[in-house]
Amino acid sequence: MKNLVPSWIRVPVVFFIIFGAVEFFIDSGEKPAFIEYPAVLLFLLLVLLILIAIEAIVGALENVMLYKLDEEAKARFLAEKENSLKFTWLQDTYQKLLGQKPVEEEGEIILDHNYDGIKELDNNLPPWWVYSFYISIIFAVVYLARFHVFDGYNQIDELETELADARISLEEYKKTAKDLVDFNTVTLLTDAADLKAGQAIFQTNCVACHMADGGGGIGPNLTDDHWILGGGIKNVFKTVSEGGRSGKGMIAWKALLKPAEMAQVASYLLTLQGTTPANPKAAEGDIWVDENAPAEVTPSEVTPAEAMEVNTNDMVSADN
């Protein structure tokens, strides 16, 4: 088998078998193992050098042994090697792809040109080049008809499709990557686990200024409807992230808390609204009204004329 397959085939085949085994058994994520782990690259280079060295050593040993044989053994060894090397299908295939004439037949294609003793051969173009040229012509015709005659999709269409897929993938990723949230994308968390985590963060970091029940101390009361920098999950998240008023507000917690943790604590402290703390601090700021909330008509917003009209209609309905 060694004599049937030349060394320039054996070495790459063995190397790529080892390379495939390394990629199969080493978990390197989406990147190849030799890129993710430089030690793997060094190992593969060492393996390649060892394989080349083995081939060189074996060849050298054969030559040494050949010269130590007697004439009869040497002739027998050379005859066996010559017979084994007659299986040259790779070389024959290579010659066919080149389309060259054998050296013995080059006299048939020598041109009548002579340049200082240098003669020119009239070789045909290699078959692989000719077939590749024909294939490129067929491809060009199909491409022209598909994309220019029948208005096939173009690069702009491909870009828009890829952008649409990227947006979908990004939205799916954001659903599981909570730490990508900011004050523009944050939403109110209502899951019990998130609120419990937010309560733990609040008790660890916020009770010193806002008290355990949110009634306020150094910091404002979190249980009333008044807000200094705006209420709602987006404003509260931004306040927690960026900090309070310059010089007298709380610090920016974005350096200490992850976005997901700030969303949890902001959602939790909104649950304190409407509760009754032990020693509530006086309200600060303005009453905040969510502009996106559905409008509600309160009794004070109904004019006397509207109230009289309603009462009259009720009386007429009762008489009917």
N, C-alpha and C positions, 0 to 999 in steps of 0.2 A: 504493500500500500504506500509505503514511503517513497518508493521509486515511481509509482504511478502518479502521485500528486506532487508537483514541485513545491519547494520551500516557500516561494512567494505566494502560494495559495494556502499552504498549511498554516503559516504564521498568522495571517489575517483571520482565517476561520477560527482558529483556537482562541485568538484574542477577543473576537466578537462574541464567542460563546461565554468566555469569562466576563466580558463587559455586560452581556445580557443577564447573567446570573447576579452580578453586583446590583444592577438596577432592579431586579426582581426582589431580592432579599432585603435591600436597604430602603426604608421608607423615607423618602425625601420630599414628600408633598408633590406639588405641581412641577417643581424643577428637577432636572436630572441630578442624580446623586453626585456626579463628579463636579457639578457646579455648586450644589448646596454644601458639599463637604470637600474642601480642598485636599484632605488626606486621601480621599477616594481617588482623586485625580493622580496624586503621586503614586498610589498603589497601582493604578492601571498603567502608568508610564513604566514603573518598575517591572510589571509583568511583561510588557512589550519588550523591554530590553532583555529580560531573562529568556524569552522565547527566541529572540534573534541570537542571543549568545549560545543557546542550546543547539540551534541549527548550525552555527559556525563551528562549535566544538565537535559535533557529530561528523561534520564534513571533514574537519582536520583529522579526527581519529581514523576515518576511513582511508584517507590518504596515507597516514602513517602505517596502518595495517597492510595497505596494498603493497608498499615497498618492502615490507618484511616477509611477504609471501614468496615462495619459490616460483619459478617461471610457469609451471603447470597450474598451480593454484591461482596465480595472478591472471593467467589467460582464462581460466574458468570463471573467475570473479568478474572480469571485464565482459565476458560473453553474456553472463546472466544479467549484468547491469545494462548491457546494450539491448538485450531482448526485452527487458522490463521497460526501457525507455521508449520502445516503439509505440506504446500506447500514448499517443500525443494528440488526443482529441481537442484539448484546449488550444494547442498551437495551430492545429488545422482549422479550427473555427476562427481563430484570430486572423489567419492568412486569408480565409474566405471573406471575412469582413473587410479586409484591406483591399482585396481584389488585385493583388500584385502577381506578377508572373514569377515563377521560381527562378532562381539564379541560373539554372541550366537552360532556361528558355528565354533569357533576356536578349539573346541575339536576334530574336524575331521582332522585337519592338525598338531596336536601336535606330534612332533617326540619323539622317545623313548630315549631322552637325558635328563639328570637331573644334573645340576651343582649347588650344594648348594641350591636346591629348585627353580632354574631358569630353565624354560623349553623353548624349541626352537620350533618355528612355521615354517612349510614348505610352506611358501608363494611363489606363482609364481612371476616371474618378472612383474613389472607393464606394462600394455598394451602400455602406451605411450612410455616406454623405448624400448619395443620390436619392435613397429612400427618404431620408430626413427632409430633403428639399421638396420632394413630391408631397409629403405629409404637410409641410408648412404651407404649400399652395392650397391644398384642400381645406386646411384649417382657416386660411385667410378668406376663402370663398364663403365658407359656412359662417364665419364671424361677420363678414360684410352683410350677408343676407339677414342674419339674425338680429344684429344690433343697428344697422343703418337702413336697410330696406324695410324691415317689418317693425321698426321702432321698439326694439327690445329694451330691457331695463339698462340704465346707464349708471355711471359712478355716483351721480346725485341720488338716484333711487337706492343704490346700495348703502350710501351714507345714511339716508333717512331711515332705512330699515334697521341698520345697525344702531342708530341713535335711539330708535323706538325700543329695540330689544334691551339696550343699555339702561334706558329709563325704567323699564319693567324690572330688570334685574336689580337696579339700585333701590327701587321701592321695596322689593322683596327682602333685600339685604337690610334695609332700615328697620323692617319689622322685627328683626332678631338682633340688630345691633343698636341697643338702646343708648350707647355712649355717643352716637352720632347726633343725638337730639340737641337742638338749641332753642332759644326763646321764640324763634319763628315757627318751629315744627313741633314744639312740645305740646302734649295733650294731657288732660286731667286723668290721672291714674286712679282707678277705683278698685283694683284688685286688692284683696285683703293682705296678701303677701307684700305688695308694694307699700301699702299704707303702714304696715307694721315695721317695715324697713325704714320708712320715712320717720316714724315715731322714734325709733332707736337713734337715728341721726339727730333728730330734734333734741332729744334728751341729752345727747352727748355734747352737742355744740351750741345749742340755742337757749337753753333754760337759764343760763346766767344772765341774759339780757331780757328775755321775754317771759320768764317764769315757766314752770312745768305745765301750768294750765293755760298758758298763752295770754295771761292777763296783763303782761307788760311790766317792765321795771325800768332798766336803763333804755331798753328798746320799747317801741310802741305796743299798744294792745292789739292782739291779733284776733280778738273775738268779736269786735264790732264791725260796722260797715264802712268805717273810715280808713282811707289808705293814703299814705304820703306820696308814694310813687306809682299808684295804680294797683288795682286788684285783678283778680282773674289769674289763671294759671300762667299765662304768658308773661304778664308783668311781674308776678311774684317770682317766677323762675329767673327772669332777667335781674331782679333785685338781688336774689340770692347769689347769682353768678357774678354780677358786676359790682355788687356792694351798694350801700345806701348813699345818702347825700355826702358830698365831699366835705371832709373835715369833721363831721359829727354823725355820720351813719355807720352802719356795720361794714366789716371788711368784705372784700370780694372772695367768695368761697370757691371760685372756679379753680384756684390753685391747690385746694385741699380736697375737694369733692369731685367725683366724676359726674358727667352730665346726667347719667341715669340716677345717681344718688340725689342730685339737686332736683330732678323731676319728682322723685319720691318724697323728699322733705317738703317741697312746695305743695304737692298734692295733699300731704298730711295736714299741714298747717291751715289749709283752706277748710278742712273738716272742723276746725276749732271755731269757725264763725257761727255765731248764734248760741254758743255755750255760755255758761255763767261761771266766770272765774271767781276765786275767793276774794281778791283785792284788785278789781279792774282799774287800770290806769285810764285817765281821761282820754277821750277820743282825740286823735290828731289827724290832720290831713282833711281830705274831702270824701264825701260819700261817693263811692265808685259804682257806676251803672254799666253793666255789660251792654255795649251797643249792638251786639249780635243776638242778645236775648229777645224773645218775643215781647212786644209791648203789652203792658197790662194797664187797664183803665181803673184808677182808684176813685173812691167816692168824692174826693176833694177836687178831681178834675172834671166833674159833671157840673155844668152851670145850672142855676135855678130854673131857667126857661126849659132846659132839657129835662130836668127832673119833673116839672109841671106837666110837660108833654107826655112823659112816660106815665105819670099818675092818671092823666085824662084817658089815655089809651087803655089803661088797666080797668078804669071804671066803665068805659064803653063796652069792653069785652065782657065784664061781669054782667052788665044789663042784657047783653045778647045771650 
